[in-house]
């Protein structure tokens, strides 16, 4: 793997982190492509995503995908909490 990036996201609560981890977990088990892979680690209120890819295009696609899914999980959680 030639391209690599590490992204750390801080959440306002462990609950948010747990929801995001559970939402992203299936993606790390069965990646949609062999051009990249991602390792996740949750600690406290932080999520660390370690991306490795064959090239920068694959790296960018993987990062965009995970950040989009993370954003969607947080938005859904906020929506659900708003109705509680």
N, C-alpha and C positions, 0 to 999 in steps of 0.2 A: 504494500500500500504506500503510495507516494504522498498523498495529501492527508493532513490531520488537523483537527480543531478540537479544542476543549471549551465547552460553554458551561458556565455555572449560573443557575437561576435561583434567586431567593424568593421564597413565598412568605405570605403574611401569617401562615399557620401550617402546622404539621398536617392538618386535614386537607388543605389544598395540595400539599406535596403528595400525600397518599393517593388522592384522586388522580393526579397527573401520572404518578407512577403506574397505577393500575390501568389507566387509559393507554399508556405507551408500551406497557409490557408485551402485548402480543406482537408488536412491530419488531421488537428486538429478538423474539424467538424465531420468527419466520420472516426475514427481510424480503422485500419485494424485488430486490436485485442483488447480484453477487458483486457489484461494483463498489459497494460500501457496507460498512457495518458500524453498529453503535453499541456502546456499553453505557449503562445508566447506573448511577449510585445516588441514593438518597441519604442525607445525613442532617439531622436537626430539621431546619426549614429550607434546606438547600438541595437542589438537584444538580448533579454533575453529569453532563453528556459528553462522552468521549467518541468523536467521530473519526473513522479511518476510511479512506477511499482510494481508488486507483488513480483518480485524476481530480482536478479542481471542479470540473462540471458535476461529477458524481457527489463530491463533497458538498457543493452548494445545494444540490437537489435534496440531499439527505438532511442538511441543516434546515432548509426551508420547510420540509415536510414535518419534521419533529417540532419545530417552533409553531407551525400552524396548528398541529394537533394539540400542543400544549395550550395555546391560546383558546382553542375551542373548548377544551376540557374545563378551563378556568371560567369561561363565559357561561357554560352550562351550569357549573356549580353555583355561580353567583345568581343565575336565573332561578335555580331551584331554591336557594336560600332566601331569595326575595319573596317567594310564594309561601314560605313556611310560617 
